[in-house]
Amino acid sequence: MIFFTTRYVSLASILAALSVPVVGWLCYAKTGRAIPIALTILAALIVLRHRVNIGRLLKGTENRFQKKS
């Protein structure tokens, strides 16, 4: 939904990465903490990898996806 409304691939990727640990904590916290902790670490790595994109999003200079005709 984020991609289709904003046309920012990086924003959709970042928000998807941030939603995975939330679901992990909600679904797996009762059975153990290894999976939610691993998902949280992976999400943090993904967000760190997108730090340049985050800077461009904040400045308003990030490229939007455009369909080529």
Distance bins in CASP14 RR format, pairs under 12 A and 6 or more apart:
PFRMAT RR
TARGET T0000
AUTHOR 0000-0000-0000
RMODE 2
METHOD distances of the structure
MODEL  1
1 7 0 0 0 0 0 1 0 0 0 0 0
1 11 0 0 0 0 0 1 0 0 0 0 0
1 12 0 0 0 0 1 0 0 0 0 0 0
1 15 0 0 0 0 1 0 0 0 0 0 0
1 16 0 0 0 0 0 1 0 0 0 0 0
1 19 0 0 0 0 0 1 0 0 0 0 0
2 8 1 0 0 1 0 0 0 0 0 0 0
2 9 0 0 0 0 1 0 0 0 0 0 0
2 10 0 0 0 0 0 1 0 0 0 0 0
2 11 1 0 1 0 0 0 0 0 0 0 0
2 12 1 0 1 0 0 0 0 0 0 0 0
2 13 0 0 0 0 1 0 0 0 0 0 0
2 14 0 0 0 0 1 0 0 0 0 0 0
2 15 1 0 1 0 0 0 0 0 0 0 0
2 16 1 0 0 1 0 0 0 0 0 0 0
2 17 0 0 0 0 0 1 0 0 0 0 0
2 18 0 0 0 0 0 1 0 0 0 0 0
2 19 0 0 0 0 0 1 0 0 0 0 0
2 57 0 0 0 0 0 1 0 0 0 0 0
2 65 0 0 0 0 0 1 0 0 0 0 0
3 9 1 0 0 1 0 0 0 0 0 0 0
3 10 0 0 0 0 1 0 0 0 0 0 0
3 11 1 0 0 1 0 0 0 0 0 0 0
3 12 1 1 0 0 0 0 0 0 0 0 0
3 13 0 0 0 0 1 0 0 0 0 0 0
3 14 0 0 0 0 0 1 0 0 0 0 0
3 15 0 0 0 0 1 0 0 0 0 0 0
3 16 0 0 0 0 1 0 0 0 0 0 0
3 64 0 0 0 0 0 1 0 0 0 0 0
3 65 1 0 0 1 0 0 0 0 0 0 0
4 11 0 0 0 0 0 1 0 0 0 0 0
4 12 0 0 0 0 1 0 0 0 0 0 0
4 64 0 0 0 0 0 1 0 0 0 0 0
4 65 0 0 0 0 1 0 0 0 0 0 0
5 11 0 0 0 0 1 0 0 0 0 0 0
5 12 0 0 0 0 1 0 0 0 0 0 0
5 15 0 0 0 0 0 1 0 0 0 0 0
5 64 0 0 0 0 0 1 0 0 0 0 0
5 65 0 0 0 0 0 1 0 0 0 0 0
6 12 1 0 0 1 0 0 0 0 0 0 0
6 13 0 0 0 0 0 1 0 0 0 0 0
6 14 0 0 0 0 0 1 0 0 0 0 0
6 15 0 0 0 0 1 0 0 0 0 0 0
6 57 0 0 0 0 1 0 0 0 0 0 0
6 60 0 0 0 0 0 1 0 0 0 0 0
6 62 0 0 0 0 1 0 0 0 0 0 0
6 63 0 0 0 0 0 1 0 0 0 0 0
6 64 1 0 0 1 0 0 0 0 0 0 0
6 65 0 0 0 0 1 0 0 0 0 0 0
7 62 0 0 0 0 1 0 0 0 0 0 0
7 63 0 0 0 0 1 0 0 0 0 0 0
7 64 1 0 1 0 0 0 0 0 0 0 0
7 65 1 0 1 0 0 0 0 0 0 0 0
7 66 1 0 0 1 0 0 0 0 0 0 0
7 67 0 0 0 0 1 0 0 0 0 0 0
8 14 0 0 0 0 1 0 0 0 0 0 0
8 15 0 0 0 0 1 0 0 0 0 0 0
8 16 0 0 0 0 0 1 0 0 0 0 0
8 50 0 0 0 0 0 1 0 0 0 0 0
8 53 0 0 0 0 1 0 0 0 0 0 0
8 54 0 0 0 0 0 1 0 0 0 0 0
8 56 0 0 0 0 1 0 0 0 0 0 0
8 57 1 0 0 1 0 0 0 0 0 0 0
8 58 0 0 0 0 0 1 0 0 0 0 0
8 60 0 0 0 0 1 0 0 0 0 0 0
8 61 0 0 0 0 0 1 0 0 0 0 0
8 62 1 0 1 0 0 0 0 0 0 0 0
8 63 0 0 0 0 1 0 0 0 0 0 0
8 64 1 0 0 1 0 0 0 0 0 0 0
8 65 1 0 0 1 0 0 0 0 0 0 0
8 66 0 0 0 0 0 1 0 0 0 0 0
9 15 0 0 0 0 0 1 0 0 0 0 0
9 16 0 0 0 0 0 1 0 0 0 0 0
9 50 0 0 0 0 0 1 0 0 0 0 0
9 53 0 0 0 0 1 0 0 0 0 0 0
9 56 0 0 0 0 0 1 0 0 0 0 0
9 57 0 0 0 0 0 1 0 0 0 0 0
9 62 0 0 0 0 1 0 0 0 0 0 0
9 63 0 0 0 0 1 0 0 0 0 0 0
9 64 0 0 0 0 1 0 0 0 0 0 0
9 65 1 0 1 0 0 0 0 0 0 0 0
9 66 0 0 0 0 0 1 0 0 0 0 0
10 16 0 0 0 0 0 1 0 0 0 0 0
10 17 0 0 0 0 0 1 0 0 0 0 0
10 46 0 0 0 0 0 1 0 0 0 0 0
10 47 0 0 0 0 0 1 0 0 0 0 0
10 49 0 0 0 0 0 1 0 0 0 0 0
10 50 1 0 1 0 0 0 0 0 0 0 0
10 51 0 0 0 0 0 1 0 0 0 0 0
10 52 0 0 0 0 1 0 0 0 0 0 0
10 53 1 1 0 0 0 0 0 0 0 0 0
10 54 1 0 0 1 0 0 0 0 0 0 0
10 55 0 0 0 0 1 0 0 0 0 0 0
10 56 1 0 0 1 0 0 0 0 0 0 0
10 57 1 0 0 1 0 0 0 0 0 0 0
10 58 0 0 0 0 0 1 0 0 0 0 0
10 60 0 0 0 0 0 1 0 0 0 0 0
10 61 0 0 0 0 0 1 0 0 0 0 0
10 62 1 0 0 1 0 0 0 0 0 0 0
10 63 0 0 0 0 1 0 0 0 0 0 0
10 64 0 0 0 0 0 1 0 0 0 0 0
10 65 0 0 0 0 1 0 0 0 0 0 0
11 17 0 0 0 0 0 1 0 0 0 0 0
11 18 0 0 0 0 0 1 0 0 0 0 0
11 47 0 0 0 0 0 1 0 0 0 0 0
11 50 0 0 0 0 1 0 0 0 0 0 0
11 53 1 0 0 1 0 0 0 0 0 0 0
11 54 0 0 0 0 1 0 0 0 0 0 0
11 55 0 0 0 0 0 1 0 0 0 0 0
11 56 0 0 0 0 0 1 0 0 0 0 0
11 57 1 0 0 1 0 0 0 0 0 0 0
11 58 0 0 0 0 0 1 0 0 0 0 0
11 60 0 0 0 0 0 1 0 0 0 0 0
11 62 1 0 0 1 0 0 0 0 0 0 0
11 63 0 0 0 0 0 1 0 0 0 0 0
11 64 0 0 0 0 1 0 0 0 0 0 0
11 65 0 0 0 0 0 1 0 0 0 0 0
12 18 0 0 0 0 0 1 0 0 0 0 0
12 19 0 0 0 0 0 1 0 0 0 0 0
12 50 0 0 0 0 0 1 0 0 0 0 0
12 53 0 0 0 0 0 1 0 0 0 0 0
12 57 0 0 0 0 0 1 0 0 0 0 0
12 62 0 0 0 0 0 1 0 0 0 0 0
12 64 0 0 0 0 0 1 0 0 0 0 0
12 65 0 0 0 0 1 0 0 0 0 0 0
13 19 0 0 0 0 0 1 0 0 0 0 0
13 20 0 0 0 0 0 1 0 0 0 0 0
13 43 0 0 0 0 0 1 0 0 0 0 0
13 46 1 0 0 1 0 0 0 0 0 0 0
13 47 0 0 0 0 1 0 0 0 0 0 0
13 49 0 0 0 0 1 0 0 0 0 0 0
13 50 1 0 0 1 0 0 0 0 0 0 0
13 53 0 0 0 0 1 0 0 0 0 0 0
13 54 0 0 0 0 0 1 0 0 0 0 0
13 57 0 0 0 0 0 1 0 0 0 0 0
13 62 0 0 0 0 0 1 0 0 0 0 0
13 65 0 0 0 0 0 1 0 0 0 0 0
14 20 0 0 0 0 0 1 0 0 0 0 0
14 43 0 0 0 0 1 0 0 0 0 0 0
14 44 0 0 0 0 0 1 0 0 0 0 0
14 45 0 0 0 0 0 1 0 0 0 0 0
14 46 1 0 0 1 0 0 0 0 0 0 0
14 47 1 0 1 0 0 0 0 0 0 0 0
14 48 0 0 0 0 0 1 0 0 0 0 0
14 49 0 0 0 0 1 0 0 0 0 0 0
14 50 1 0 1 0 0 0 0 0 0 0 0
14 51 0 0 0 0 1 0 0 0 0 0 0
14 52 0 0 0 0 0 1 0 0 0 0 0
14 53 1 0 0 1 0 0 0 0 0 0 0
14 54 1 0 0 1 0 0 0 0 0 0 0
14 55 0 0 0 0 0 1 0 0 0 0 0
14 56 0 0 0 0 0 1 0 0 0 0 0
14 57 0 0 0 0 1 0 0 0 0 0 0
14 58 0 0 0 0 0 1 0 0 0 0 0
14 62 0 0 0 0 0 1 0 0 0 0 0
15 22 0 0 0 0 0 1 0 0 0 0 0
15 43 0 0 0 0 0 1 0 0 0 0 0
15 46 0 0 0 0 0 1 0 0 0 0 0
15 47 0 0 0 0 1 0 0 0 0 0 0
15 50 0 0 0 0 0 1 0 0 0 0 0
15 53 0 0 0 0 0 1 0 0 0 0 0
15 54 0 0 0 0 0 1 0 0 0 0 0
15 57 0 0 0 0 0 1 0 0 0 0 0
16 22 0 0 0 0 0 1 0 0 0 0 0
16 23 0 0 0 0 0 1 0 0 0 0 0
16 42 0 0 0 0 0 1 0 0 0 0 0
16 43 0 0 0 0 1 0 0 0 0 0 0
16 46 0 0 0 0 1 0 0 0 0 0 0
16 47 0 0 0 0 0 1 0 0 0 0 0
16 50 0 0 0 0 0 1 0 0 0 0 0
17 23 0 0 0 0 0 1 0 0 0 0 0
17 39 0 0 0 0 1 0 0 0 0 0 0
17 40 0 0 0 0 0 1 0 0 0 0 0
17 41 0 0 0 0 0 1 0 0 0 0 0
17 42 1 0 0 1 0 0 0 0 0 0 0
17 43 1 0 1 0 0 0 0 0 0 0 0
17 44 0 0 0 0 1 0 0 0 0 0 0
17 45 0 0 0 0 1 0 0 0 0 0 0
17 46 1 1 0 0 0 0 0 0 0 0 0
17 47 1 0 0 1 0 0 0 0 0 0 0
17 48 0 0 0 0 0 1 0 0 0 0 0
17 49 0 0 0 0 1 0 0 0 0 0 0
17 50 0 0 0 0 1 0 0 0 0 0 0
17 53 0 0 0 0 0 1 0 0 0 0 0
17 54 0 0 0 0 0 1 0 0 0 0 0
18 24 0 0 0 0 0 1 0 0 0 0 0
18 25 0 0 0 0 0 1 0 0 0 0 0
18 39 0 0 0 0 0 1 0 0 0 0 0
18 40 0 0 0 0 1 0 0 0 0 0 0
18 42 0 0 0 0 0 1 0 0 0 0 0
18 43 1 0 1 0 0 0 0 0 0 0 0
18 44 0 0 0 0 1 0 0 0 0 0 0
18 45 0 0 0 0 0 1 0 0 0 0 0
18 46 0 0 0 0 1 0 0 0 0 0 0
18 47 1 0 0 1 0 0 0 0 0 0 0
18 50 0 0 0 0 0 1 0 0 0 0 0
18 54 0 0 0 0 0 1 0 0 0 0 0
19 25 0 0 0 0 0 1 0 0 0 0 0
19 26 0 0 0 0 0 1 0 0 0 0 0
19 39 0 0 0 0 0 1 0 0 0 0 0
19 40 0 0 0 0 0 1 0 0 0 0 0
19 43 0 0 0 0 1 0 0 0 0 0 0
19 46 0 0 0 0 0 1 0 0 0 0 0
19 47 0 0 0 0 0 1 0 0 0 0 0
20 26 0 0 0 0 0 1 0 0 0 0 0
20 27 0 0 0 0 0 1 0 0 0 0 0
20 28 0 0 0 0 0 1 0 0 0 0 0
20 35 0 0 0 0 0 1 0 0 0 0 0
20 36 0 0 0 0 1 0 0 0 0 0 0
20 38 0 0 0 0 0 1 0 0 0 0 0
20 39 1 0 1 0 0 0 0 0 0 0 0
20 40 0 0 0 0 1 0 0 0 0 0 0
20 41 0 0 0 0 0 1 0 0 0 0 0
20 42 1 0 0 1 0 0 0 0 0 0 0
20 43 1 0 1 0 0 0 0 0 0 0 0
20 44 0 0 0 0 0 1 0 0 0 0 0
20 45 0 0 0 0 0 1 0 0 0 0 0
20 46 0 0 0 0 1 0 0 0 0 0 0
20 47 0 0 0 0 0 1 0 0 0 0 0
21 27 0 0 0 0 0 1 0 0 0 0 0
21 28 0 0 0 0 0 1 0 0 0 0 0
21 29 0 0 0 0 0 1 0 0 0 0 0
21 33 0 0 0 0 0 1 0 0 0 0 0
21 35 0 0 0 0 1 0 0 0 0 0 0
21 36 1 0 0 1 0 0 0 0 0 0 0
21 37 0 0 0 0 1 0 0 0 0 0 0
21 38 0 0 0 0 1 0 0 0 0 0 0
21 39 1 0 1 0 0 0 0 0 0 0 0
21 40 1 0 1 0 0 0 0 0 0 0 0
21 41 0 0 0 0 1 0 0 0 0 0 0
21 42 1 0 0 1 0 0 0 0 0 0 0
21 43 1 0 1 0 0 0 0 0 0 0 0
21 44 0 0 0 0 1 0 0 0 0 0 0
21 45 0 0 0 0 0 1 0 0 0 0 0
21 46 0 0 0 0 0 1 0 0 0 0 0
21 47 0 0 0 0 0 1 0 0 0 0 0
22 28 0 0 0 0 0 1 0 0 0 0 0
22 29 0 0 0 0 0 1 0 0 0 0 0
22 36 0 0 0 0 1 0 0 0 0 0 0
22 39 0 0 0 0 1 0 0 0 0 0 0
22 40 0 0 0 0 1 0 0 0 0 0 0
22 43 0 0 0 0 1 0 0 0 0 0 0
23 29 0 0 0 0 0 1 0 0 0 0 0
23 35 0 0 0 0 0 1 0 0 0 0 0
23 36 0 0 0 0 1 0 0 0 0 0 0
23 39 0 0 0 0 1 0 0 0 0 0 0
23 40 0 0 0 0 0 1 0 0 0 0 0
23 43 0 0 0 0 0 1 0 0 0 0 0
24 30 0 0 0 0 0 1 0 0 0 0 0
24 31 0 0 0 0 0 1 0 0 0 0 0
24 32 0 0 0 0 0 1 0 0 0 0 0
24 33 0 0 0 0 0 1 0 0 0 0 0
24 34 0 0 0 0 0 1 0 0 0 0 0
24 35 1 0 0 1 0 0 0 0 0 0 0
24 36 1 0 1 0 0 0 0 0 0 0 0
24 37 0 0 0 0 1 0 0 0 0 0 0
24 38 0 0 0 0 1 0 0 0 0 0 0
24 39 1 0 1 0 0 0 0 0 0 0 0
24 40 0 0 0 0 1 0 0 0 0 0 0
24 42 0 0 0 0 0 1 0 0 0 0 0
24 43 0 0 0 0 1 0 0 0 0 0 0
25 31 0 0 0 0 0 1 0 0 0 0 0
25 32 0 0 0 0 0 1 0 0 0 0 0
25 33 0 0 0 0 1 0 0 0 0 0 0
25 34 0 0 0 0 0 1 0 0 0 0 0
25 35 0 0 0 0 1 0 0 0 0 0 0
25 36 1 0 1 0 0 0 0 0 0 0 0
25 37 0 0 0 0 1 0 0 0 0 0 0
25 38 0 0 0 0 0 1 0 0 0 0 0
25 39 1 0 0 1 0 0 0 0 0 0 0
25 40 1 0 0 1 0 0 0 0 0 0 0
25 43 0 0 0 0 0 1 0 0 0 0 0
26 35 0 0 0 0 0 1 0 0 0 0 0
26 36 0 0 0 0 1 0 0 0 0 0 0
26 39 0 0 0 0 0 1 0 0 0 0 0
27 35 0 0 0 0 1 0 0 0 0 0 0
27 36 0 0 0 0 1 0 0 0 0 0 0
27 39 0 0 0 0 1 0 0 0 0 0 0
28 34 0 0 0 0 1 0 0 0 0 0 0
28 35 1 0 1 0 0 0 0 0 0 0 0
28 36 1 0 1 0 0 0 0 0 0 0 0
28 37 0 0 0 0 1 0 0 0 0 0 0
28 38 0 0 0 0 1 0 0 0 0 0 0
28 39 0 0 0 0 1 0 0 0 0 0 0
28 40 0 0 0 0 0 1 0 0 0 0 0
29 35 0 0 0 0 1 0 0 0 0 0 0
29 36 1 0 1 0 0 0 0 0 0 0 0
29 37 0 0 0 0 1 0 0 0 0 0 0
29 39 0 0 0 0 0 1 0 0 0 0 0
29 40 0 0 0 0 0 1 0 0 0 0 0
30 36 0 0 0 0 0 1 0 0 0 0 0
32 38 0 0 0 0 0 1 0 0 0 0 0
33 39 0 0 0 0 0 1 0 0 0 0 0
33 40 0 0 0 0 1 0 0 0 0 0 0
33 41 0 0 0 0 0 1 0 0 0 0 0
34 40 0 0 0 0 0 1 0 0 0 0 0
34 41 0 0 0 0 0 1 0 0 0 0 0
35 41 0 0 0 0 0 1 0 0 0 0 0
35 42 0 0 0 0 0 1 0 0 0 0 0
36 42 0 0 0 0 0 1 0 0 0 0 0
36 43 0 0 0 0 0 1 0 0 0 0 0
37 43 0 0 0 0 0 1 0 0 0 0 0
37 44 0 0 0 0 0 1 0 0 0 0 0
38 44 0 0 0 0 0 1 0 0 0 0 0
38 45 0 0 0 0 0 1 0 0 0 0 0
39 45 0 0 0 0 0 1 0 0 0 0 0
39 46 0 0 0 0 0 1 0 0 0 0 0
40 46 0 0 0 0 0 1 0 0 0 0 0
40 47 0 0 0 0 0 1 0 0 0 0 0
41 47 0 0 0 0 0 1 0 0 0 0 0
41 48 0 0 0 0 0 1 0 0 0 0 0
42 48 0 0 0 0 0 1 0 0 0 0 0
42 49 0 0 0 0 0 1 0 0 0 0 0
43 49 0 0 0 0 0 1 0 0 0 0 0
43 50 0 0 0 0 0 1 0 0 0 0 0
44 50 0 0 0 0 0 1 0 0 0 0 0
44 51 0 0 0 0 0 1 0 0 0 0 0
45 51 0 0 0 0 0 1 0 0 0 0 0
46 53 0 0 0 0 0 1 0 0 0 0 0
46 54 0 0 0 0 0 1 0 0 0 0 0
47 53 0 0 0 0 1 0 0 0 0 0 0
47 54 1 0 0 1 0 0 0 0 0 0 0
47 55 0 0 0 0 0 1 0 0 0 0 0
48 54 0 0 0 0 1 0 0 0 0 0 0
50 56 0 0 0 0 1 0 0 0 0 0 0
50 57 0 0 0 0 1 0 0 0 0 0 0
50 58 0 0 0 0 0 1 0 0 0 0 0
50 62 0 0 0 0 0 1 0 0 0 0 0
51 57 0 0 0 0 0 1 0 0 0 0 0
51 58 0 0 0 0 0 1 0 0 0 0 0
52 58 0 0 0 0 0 1 0 0 0 0 0
52 59 0 0 0 0 0 1 0 0 0 0 0
52 61 0 0 0 0 0 1 0 0 0 0 0
52 62 0 0 0 0 1 0 0 0 0 0 0
53 59 0 0 0 0 0 1 0 0 0 0 0
53 60 0 0 0 0 0 1 0 0 0 0 0
53 61 0 0 0 0 0 1 0 0 0 0 0
53 62 1 0 0 1 0 0 0 0 0 0 0
53 63 0 0 0 0 1 0 0 0 0 0 0
54 60 0 0 0 0 0 1 0 0 0 0 0
54 61 0 0 0 0 0 1 0 0 0 0 0
54 62 0 0 0 0 1 0 0 0 0 0 0
55 61 0 0 0 0 1 0 0 0 0 0 0
55 62 1 0 0 1 0 0 0 0 0 0 0
56 62 1 1 0 0 0 0 0 0 0 0 0
56 63 1 0 0 1 0 0 0 0 0 0 0
56 64 0 0 0 0 0 1 0 0 0 0 0
57 63 0 0 0 0 0 1 0 0 0 0 0
57 64 0 0 0 0 0 1 0 0 0 0 0
END
